[in-house]
Amino acid sequence: MHFNRLPVSFRKEAFFQLVNLQDSGQLSVFDSYNQVCEHFQIDEQTLNEIVEEGMSRNWPPLGQEETNEQLAHTAEWNS
């Protein structure tokens, strides 16, 4: 599925989780991409497009405060 057909909230969540995984230092970039692709059931090209969009729009956690929902999802990923 093309990334533009995915809801913005889905794309933001995938981006948020990828950045958090990479920032945690627990996984390599390659492994973090694989984990997010598997979890969200998207291919690497779609995730790359989401990353480009997230970086260009300064999505959380880059430049904005994290929402309570995103923090809850992060807690789920880390447990």
The first five atom37 places (N, CA, C, CB, O) and aatype in JSON, in Angstrom:
{
  "aatype": [12, 8, 13, 2, 1, 10, 14, 19, 15, 13, 1, 11, 6, 0, 13, 13, 5, 10, 19, 2, 10, 5, 3, 15, 7, 5, 10, 15, 19, 13, 3, 15, 18, 2, 5, 19, 4, 6, 8, 13, 5, 9, 3, 6, 5, 16, 10, 2, 6, 9, 19, 6, 6, 7, 12, 15, 1, 2, 17, 14, 14, 10, 7, 5, 6, 6, 16, 2, 6, 5, 10, 0, 8, 16, 0, 6, 17, 2, 15],
  "atom_mask": [
    [1, 1, 1, 1, 1],
    [1, 1, 1, 1, 1],
    [1, 1, 1, 1, 1],
    [1, 1, 1, 1, 1],
    [1, 1, 1, 1, 1],
    [1, 1, 1, 1, 1],
    [1, 1, 1, 1, 1],
    [1, 1, 1, 1, 1],
    [1, 1, 1, 1, 1],
    [1, 1, 1, 1, 1],
    [1, 1, 1, 1, 1],
    [1, 1, 1, 1, 1],
    [1, 1, 1, 1, 1],
    [1, 1, 1, 1, 1],
    [1, 1, 1, 1, 1],
    [1, 1, 1, 1, 1],
    [1, 1, 1, 1, 1],
    [1, 1, 1, 1, 1],
    [1, 1, 1, 1, 1],
    [1, 1, 1, 1, 1],
    [1, 1, 1, 1, 1],
    [1, 1, 1, 1, 1],
    [1, 1, 1, 1, 1],
    [1, 1, 1, 1, 1],
    [1, 1, 1, 0, 1],
    [1, 1, 1, 1, 1],
    [1, 1, 1, 1, 1],
    [1, 1, 1, 1, 1],
    [1, 1, 1, 1, 1],
    [1, 1, 1, 1, 1],
    [1, 1, 1, 1, 1],
    [1, 1, 1, 1, 1],
    [1, 1, 1, 1, 1],
    [1, 1, 1, 1, 1],
    [1, 1, 1, 1, 1],
    [1, 1, 1, 1, 1],
    [1, 1, 1, 1, 1],
    [1, 1, 1, 1, 1],
    [1, 1, 1, 1, 1],
    [1, 1, 1, 1, 1],
    [1, 1, 1, 1, 1],
    [1, 1, 1, 1, 1],
    [1, 1, 1, 1, 1],
    [1, 1, 1, 1, 1],
    [1, 1, 1, 1, 1],
    [1, 1, 1, 1, 1],
    [1, 1, 1, 1, 1],
    [1, 1, 1, 1, 1],
    [1, 1, 1, 1, 1],
    [1, 1, 1, 1, 1],
    [1, 1, 1, 1, 1],
    [1, 1, 1, 1, 1],
    [1, 1, 1, 1, 1],
    [1, 1, 1, 0, 1],
    [1, 1, 1, 1, 1],
    [1, 1, 1, 1, 1],
    [1, 1, 1, 1, 1],
    [1, 1, 1, 1, 1],
    [1, 1, 1, 1, 1],
    [1, 1, 1, 1, 1],
    [1, 1, 1, 1, 1],
    [1, 1, 1, 1, 1],
    [1, 1, 1, 0, 1],
    [1, 1, 1, 1, 1],
    [1, 1, 1, 1, 1],
    [1, 1, 1, 1, 1],
    [1, 1, 1, 1, 1],
    [1, 1, 1, 1, 1],
    [1, 1, 1, 1, 1],
    [1, 1, 1, 1, 1],
    [1, 1, 1, 1, 1],
    [1, 1, 1, 1, 1],
    [1, 1, 1, 1, 1],
    [1, 1, 1, 1, 1],
    [1, 1, 1, 1, 1],
    [1, 1, 1, 1, 1],
    [1, 1, 1, 1, 1],
    [1, 1, 1, 1, 1],
    [1, 1, 1, 1, 1]
  ],
  "atom_positions": [
    [[0.85, -1.18, 0.0], [0.0, 0.0, 0.0], [0.89, 1.24, 0.0], [-0.96, 0.0, 1.23], [1.87, 1.32, 0.74]],
    [[0.54, 2.19, -0.83], [1.31, 3.42, -0.91], [1.14, 4.21, 0.38], [0.86, 4.27, -2.13], [0.06, 4.24, 0.97]],
    [[2.2, 4.84, 0.82], [2.2, 5.48, 2.12], [1.17, 6.6, 2.24], [3.56, 6.03, 2.42], [0.67, 6.84, 3.33]],
    [[0.84, 7.29, 1.15], [-0.16, 8.37, 1.22], [-1.56, 7.84, 1.52], [-0.18, 9.14, -0.08], [-2.42, 8.6, 1.98]],
    [[-1.79, 6.57, 1.28], [-3.09, 5.98, 1.59], [-3.2, 5.56, 3.05], [-3.34, 4.78, 0.69], [-4.28, 5.25, 3.54]],
    [[-2.08, 5.56, 3.73], [-2.08, 5.25, 5.16], [-2.49, 6.5, 5.93], [-0.67, 4.73, 5.63], [-2.08, 7.6, 5.58]],
    [[-3.3, 6.33, 6.97], [-3.69, 7.51, 7.75], [-2.47, 8.24, 8.33], [-4.65, 7.1, 8.9], [-1.47, 7.6, 8.65]],
    [[-2.56, 9.54, 8.44], [-1.46, 10.34, 8.97], [-1.11, 9.86, 10.38], [-1.83, 11.84, 8.99], [0.07, 9.79, 10.72]],
    [[-2.1, 9.53, 11.18], [-1.82, 9.06, 12.54], [-0.99, 7.78, 12.53], [-3.13, 8.83, 13.3], [-0.13, 7.6, 13.39]],
    [[-1.24, 6.9, 11.58], [-0.47, 5.66, 11.42], [0.97, 5.99, 11.05], [-1.11, 4.74, 10.36], [1.91, 5.44, 11.62]],
    [[1.13, 6.89, 10.07], [2.47, 7.26, 9.61], [3.25, 7.94, 10.74], [2.38, 8.2, 8.4], [4.44, 7.68, 10.91]],
    [[2.58, 8.81, 11.5], [3.25, 9.47, 12.62], [3.68, 8.46, 13.68], [2.32, 10.53, 13.24], [4.78, 8.57, 14.23]],
    [[2.84, 7.49, 13.96], [3.17, 6.49, 14.97], [4.37, 5.64, 14.52], [1.95, 5.59, 15.25], [5.26, 5.37, 15.32]],
    [[4.39, 5.24, 13.26], [5.51, 4.46, 12.74], [6.8, 5.27, 12.84], [5.25, 4.03, 11.27], [7.84, 4.76, 13.25]],
    [[6.74, 6.54, 12.46], [7.9, 7.41, 12.53], [8.36, 7.58, 13.97], [7.59, 8.77, 11.9], [9.55, 7.48, 14.27]],
    [[7.41, 7.85, 14.84], [7.71, 8.04, 16.27], [8.42, 6.81, 16.84], [6.42, 8.32, 17.06], [9.43, 6.94, 17.53]],
    [[7.89, 5.64, 16.55], [8.49, 4.41, 17.09], [9.88, 4.16, 16.51], [7.58, 3.22, 16.81], [10.78, 3.73, 17.23]],
    [[10.05, 4.43, 15.23], [11.36, 4.24, 14.61], [12.4, 5.16, 15.26], [11.29, 4.51, 13.1], [13.49, 4.71, 15.62]],
    [[12.07, 6.42, 15.42], [13.01, 7.37, 16.02], [13.33, 6.95, 17.46], [12.43, 8.8, 15.99], [14.49, 6.99, 17.87]],
    [[12.32, 6.56, 18.21], [12.55, 6.13, 19.58], [13.43, 4.89, 19.65], [11.23, 5.87, 20.29], [14.32, 4.82, 20.49]],
    [[13.2, 3.93, 18.77], [14.05, 2.74, 18.75], [15.5, 3.1, 18.44], [13.53, 1.73, 17.73], [16.42, 2.59, 19.07]],
    [[15.68, 3.98, 17.47], [17.04, 4.35, 17.09], [17.7, 5.18, 18.19], [17.03, 5.14, 15.78], [18.9, 5.02, 18.45]],
    [[16.94, 6.06, 18.82], [17.5, 6.88, 19.9], [17.86, 6.07, 21.13], [16.53, 7.97, 20.28], [18.76, 6.44, 21.88]],
    [[17.16, 4.97, 21.34], [17.42, 4.14, 22.52], [18.78, 3.46, 22.44], [16.33, 3.08, 22.67], [19.37, 3.11, 23.46]],
    [[19.28, 3.28, 21.21], [20.57, 2.64, 21.02], [20.55, 1.13, 21.23], [0.0, 0.0, 0.0], [21.6, 0.49, 21.21]],
    [[19.37, 0.57, 21.44], [19.26, -0.87, 21.67], [19.34, -1.69, 20.39], [17.98, -1.17, 22.39], [19.71, -2.86, 20.42]],
    [[18.98, -1.07, 19.27], [18.99, -1.75, 17.99], [19.79, -0.95, 16.97], [17.55, -1.98, 17.48], [19.9, 0.27, 17.07]],
    [[20.33, -1.65, 16.01], [20.98, -0.96, 14.9], [19.91, -0.3, 14.03], [21.86, -1.94, 14.06], [18.73, -0.6, 14.17]],
    [[20.33, 0.58, 13.16], [19.39, 1.22, 12.23], [18.68, 0.15, 11.42], [20.13, 2.23, 11.3], [17.46, 0.2, 11.25]],
    [[19.43, -0.81, 10.92], [18.86, -1.9, 10.12], [17.81, -2.66, 10.91], [19.97, -2.85, 9.65], [16.71, -2.9, 10.42]],
    [[18.15, -3.04, 12.15], [17.22, -3.81, 12.98], [16.0, -3.0, 13.38], [17.92, -4.32, 14.22], [14.89, -3.53, 13.48]],
    [[16.18, -1.71, 13.62], [15.03, -0.87, 14.0], [14.07, -0.74, 12.81], [15.51, 0.55, 14.46], [12.86, -0.77, 13.0]],
    [[14.62, -0.59, 11.6], [13.77, -0.55, 10.41], [13.0, -1.86, 10.27], [14.61, -0.28, 9.15], [11.8, -1.86, 10.02]],
    [[13.7, -2.96, 10.43], [13.04, -4.27, 10.31], [11.93, -4.44, 11.33], [14.04, -5.39, 10.45], [10.86, -4.94, 11.0]],
    [[12.19, -4.04, 12.56], [11.19, -4.2, 13.62], [9.96, -3.34, 13.34], [11.79, -3.83, 14.98], [8.83, -3.81, 13.5]],
    [[10.16, -2.1, 12.93], [9.03, -1.21, 12.65], [8.25, -1.7, 11.43], [9.51, 0.24, 12.44], [7.02, -1.69, 11.43]],
    [[8.96, -2.13, 10.4], [8.28, -2.66, 9.21], [7.43, -3.88, 9.57], [9.31, -3.04, 8.12], [6.29, -4.0, 9.12]],
    [[7.99, -4.75, 10.37], [7.26, -5.95, 10.76], [6.05, -5.58, 11.63], [8.19, -6.92, 11.52], [4.95, -6.07, 11.39]],
    [[6.25, -4.73, 12.62], [5.18, -4.36, 13.53], [4.02, -3.68, 12.8], [5.71, -3.45, 14.62], [2.85, -4.0, 13.05]],
    [[4.34, -2.76, 11.91], [3.31, -2.0, 11.21], [2.9, -2.64, 9.88], [3.79, -0.59, 10.95], [2.02, -2.13, 9.18]],
    [[3.52, -3.75, 9.55], [3.22, -4.51, 8.33], [3.32, -3.63, 7.08], [1.82, -5.13, 8.42], [2.41, -3.56, 6.26]],
    [[4.48, -2.96, 6.98], [4.77, -2.13, 5.81], [6.14, -2.53, 5.28], [4.74, -0.6, 6.17], [6.93, -3.16, 5.98]],
    [[6.41, -2.17, 4.03], [7.72, -2.5, 3.46], [8.69, -1.35, 3.72], [7.6, -2.79, 1.93], [8.31, -0.27, 4.16]],
    [[9.96, -1.63, 3.43], [11.0, -0.64, 3.72], [10.84, 0.64, 2.9], [12.37, -1.25, 3.45], [11.11, 1.73, 3.41]],
    [[10.4, 0.52, 1.67], [10.19, 1.71, 0.84], [9.13, 2.62, 1.47], [9.78, 1.31, -0.59], [9.29, 3.84, 1.5]],
    [[8.06, 2.01, 1.96], [7.0, 2.79, 2.6], [7.54, 3.48, 3.84], [5.8, 1.89, 2.95], [7.26, 4.66, 4.08]],
    [[8.32, 2.75, 4.64], [8.9, 3.35, 5.84], [9.86, 4.48, 5.47], [9.62, 2.28, 6.68], [9.89, 5.5, 6.15]],
    [[10.63, 4.3, 4.43], [11.54, 5.38, 3.99], [10.75, 6.64, 3.63], [12.38, 4.92, 2.79], [11.18, 7.75, 3.95]],
    [[9.61, 6.46, 2.95], [8.79, 7.61, 2.59], [8.2, 8.26, 3.84], [7.66, 7.19, 1.63], [8.1, 9.49, 3.92]],
    [[7.8, 7.44, 4.8], [7.28, 7.97, 6.07], [8.38, 8.76, 6.79], [6.76, 6.82, 6.98], [8.12, 9.83, 7.33]],
    [[9.59, 8.24, 6.79], [10.71, 8.92, 7.44], [10.97, 10.27, 6.77], [11.99, 8.05, 7.39], [11.17, 11.28, 7.46]],
    [[10.98, 10.3, 5.45], [11.18, 11.57, 4.74], [10.1, 12.58, 5.12], [11.18, 11.34, 3.22], [10.4, 13.75, 5.37]],
    [[8.85, 12.12, 5.15], [7.75, 13.01, 5.51], [7.89, 13.49, 6.95], [6.4, 12.3, 5.31], [7.73, 14.68, 7.23]],
    [[8.19, 12.57, 7.85], [8.31, 12.92, 9.26], [9.43, 13.91, 9.52], [0.0, 0.0, 0.0], [9.28, 14.83, 10.33]],
    [[10.54, 13.73, 8.83], [11.66, 14.65, 9.01], [11.33, 16.02, 8.42], [12.93, 14.09, 8.36], [11.65, 17.05, 9.02]],
    [[10.7, 16.04, 7.26], [10.4, 17.33, 6.63], [9.32, 18.1, 7.39], [9.95, 17.12, 5.19], [9.28, 19.33, 7.34]],
    [[8.45, 17.37, 8.1], [7.38, 18.03, 8.85], [7.68, 18.14, 10.34], [6.07, 17.28, 8.66], [6.87, 18.61, 11.13]],
    [[8.88, 17.69, 10.71], [9.36, 17.81, 12.09], [8.4, 17.15, 13.09], [9.54, 19.28, 12.46], [8.07, 17.71, 14.14]],
    [[7.96, 15.94, 12.73], [7.04, 15.18, 13.58], [7.71, 14.78, 14.88], [6.52, 13.94, 12.85], [8.93, 14.66, 14.94]],
    [[6.91, 14.57, 15.92], [7.46, 14.05, 17.17], [8.13, 12.7, 16.94], [6.35, 13.92, 18.25], [7.66, 11.9, 16.13]],
    [[9.17, 12.47, 17.61], [9.7, 13.22, 18.73], [10.75, 14.26, 18.34], [10.29, 12.29, 19.72], [11.46, 14.75, 19.22]],
    [[10.87, 14.62, 17.08], [11.91, 15.55, 16.65], [11.7, 16.97, 17.16], [11.97, 15.57, 15.17], [12.6, 17.54, 17.78]],
    [[10.54, 17.55, 16.91], [10.41, 18.96, 17.22], [9.19, 19.35, 18.01], [0.0, 0.0, 0.0], [8.99, 20.53, 18.3]],
    [[8.38, 18.39, 18.34], [7.15, 18.72, 19.05], [7.04, 17.84, 20.28], [5.92, 18.55, 18.14], [7.74, 16.84, 20.42]],
    [[6.16, 18.23, 21.17], [5.94, 17.43, 22.36], [5.24, 16.13, 21.98], [5.12, 18.2, 23.4], [4.41, 16.09, 21.07]],
    [[5.59, 15.09, 22.7], [4.95, 13.8, 22.5], [3.56, 13.85, 23.11], [5.79, 12.66, 23.11], [3.35, 14.46, 24.15]],
    [[2.61, 13.19, 22.46], [1.27, 13.13, 23.0], [1.19, 12.0, 24.01], [0.22, 12.94, 21.88], [2.04, 11.11, 24.02]],
    [[0.18, 12.03, 24.85], [-0.01, 10.95, 25.83], [-0.16, 9.61, 25.13], [-1.24, 11.23, 26.7], [0.34, 8.59, 25.62]],
    [[-0.84, 9.6, 24.0], [-1.03, 8.35, 23.25], [0.32, 7.81, 22.76], [-1.99, 8.56, 22.05], [0.57, 6.61, 22.86]],
    [[1.17, 8.67, 22.25], [2.48, 8.24, 21.78], [3.33, 7.74, 22.93], [3.19, 9.38, 21.06], [4.04, 6.75, 22.78]],
    [[3.25, 8.4, 24.08], [4.0, 7.94, 25.25], [3.51, 6.58, 25.71], [3.88, 8.95, 26.39], [4.32, 5.74, 26.11]],
    [[2.21, 6.35, 25.65], [1.66, 5.04, 26.03], [2.14, 3.96, 25.08], [0.12, 5.08, 26.04], [2.48, 2.86, 25.51]],
    [[2.17, 4.25, 23.78], [2.65, 3.29, 22.79], [4.14, 2.99, 23.02], [2.42, 3.83, 21.36], [4.58, 1.84, 22.87]],
    [[4.9, 4.01, 23.36], [6.32, 3.81, 23.62], [6.51, 2.88, 24.82], [7.02, 5.16, 23.86], [7.38, 2.01, 24.81]],
    [[5.7, 3.06, 25.84], [5.78, 2.19, 27.01], [5.48, 0.75, 26.63], [4.81, 2.66, 28.09], [6.11, -0.17, 27.16]],
    [[4.53, 0.54, 25.73], [4.21, -0.81, 25.25], [5.4, -1.41, 24.51], [2.97, -0.78, 24.34], [5.69, -2.59, 24.7]],
    [[6.08, -0.64, 23.68], [7.21, -1.12, 22.92], [8.36, -1.49, 23.84], [7.66, -0.07, 21.91], [9.11, -2.43, 23.56]],
    [[8.5, -0.76, 24.92], [9.63, -0.98, 25.82], [9.39, -2.05, 26.86], [9.98, 0.31, 26.5], [10.29, -2.39, 27.63]],
    [[8.18, -2.59, 26.91], [7.9, -3.62, 27.92], [8.03, -5.02, 27.36], [6.5, -3.44, 28.48], [7.83, -5.99, 28.08]]
  ]
}
